Amino acid sequence: MTKVTALAGASTGMGAAIVDALVEKGVTDFFVLSRRPSADPNSLTVNYDNIDQLQDALERHNIHTVISTLPISDDTSGRAQMNLIQAADRASFTRRFIPSEFGMHYKETNIGHLPQYAWKLKAAKALEASSLEYTLVSIGLFLDYWSTPRIPTRLTNAPPMFLDLENRFAALPGDGTTPLVLTHSRDAGRFTAALLDVPRWKTRYAIIGIRTTLIEAVRAIEAVLGTPLDVHYDSLSVLREGKATLTPRLEAIVKGTSMEPFMMSLVAQTGLLVNAGEMDLQTRDNLTKMFPDIKPLGIRDVAEAWR
């Protein structure tokens, strides 16, 4: 029997990048789960509030693997993924599940205090208790934040956090010397699609597109551009107050809007996580090493796009 994949939250963003990768590989046996009816033959209308209906949809279409890229931002989206996990665990043909992670390595110690992320921890615990084979995929920060719009992205929200190459500007948390990992969504999609061919999953993988420090990235970009960046540093004490230097492009987007305090807090919180080494992923079980034929975008690619 063909191993059919279902993707949740794949109309945009990371999910759409995975769909692109499947199409690129010539895979046709997949469905995109959607709350809204669509004429697309690959679209499957579901109700995330109804576990029985979700189970029925997975069984009727012989779904073997579920990949969730639902944006877990509140209780509603968090419960939707939990319902999907429960339905997949019940479904006759469903054997595998990848939850909506695709960021840093989420742990109680680094996101437990953030309500919108607590659902990610709940999902991991639910999968551990289930009969499903599952894996958690971490990619660090999205490289799209630095490359958009010069390099196409499926992300609908790619804030130019820390580096704004359009304006030759950098705002670094701390001293910028802590290693971190960045991966473009396109590459994350390709490696995730390749993971479907692995016969037995480990419970965690990393996609390490680039491992660098912010100050090393600045210097490498300056070398390609042939011009210095205007570099600013935010102290940890300032970041702990929920304040951060917004890049000019990001400030222009959110200034005077209801998004401004949220984005300020997000940049500050992310800066603290970067400085604490939370974006520096494990190097073992690294999909970029497992699939060397997939060449991820690097710092030079980003700098060349802005030269």
C-alpha angles and dihedrals in degrees: 000000000000114000103236121199127211121200123202121202092014102133089095141357125023092350092056089050089056090049089052089052093050091051090048089054091050094248113155102166100091140099131207111221111223137177090215126063115251137186089225107113089217092057121098118192113223140169110227090196092062115068094185091053091048091050091049092050092051092048097045090055098040093239111192100175131029121199115191120201094160109151101248099208105131144007093280095056091040092055091045091061092044089053090049091052091050092048092048091050090053097043116105099227103029113107108155138049135184111190127211103278115116095143132072124330099285114218137164088251097057105033106013091103093054110085095203091057098043088085090064089059090047090051092052091050091048091052092048089054093046131084090242126112104234143170135196115222121205124189105170114226123350110258084208087082089072102032103046126140096009092060113041117249137184091214113110090200117041106156113198092241119182095345127054106179094177088066096030089239135140129189109188127193112230112336095326094239100112114107118244139172126236127186130179114237091236090059093043087055093051095049092046090052089050090051089066088071094056106105096213124025130215115221094250137031134177128213106205107188093163130000111195143117124261093245091049089050091051092051093047091049092047089053092054096042093045091223134087122251121233098249123200127181127212115206119228090243090058091047091050088057088060093253129124141161109263117213114247093252093049093046090052090054098049105024111127094001131111087254094065099084091041093051092045090054092045093052091047093048092046090049090055091049091050091048091049090055094247091132092054101096130205114271096214118088087023112168092205087065094042092053106035093166089071106081112202124211115264139200092270091055090054094046092047089052090058098040 
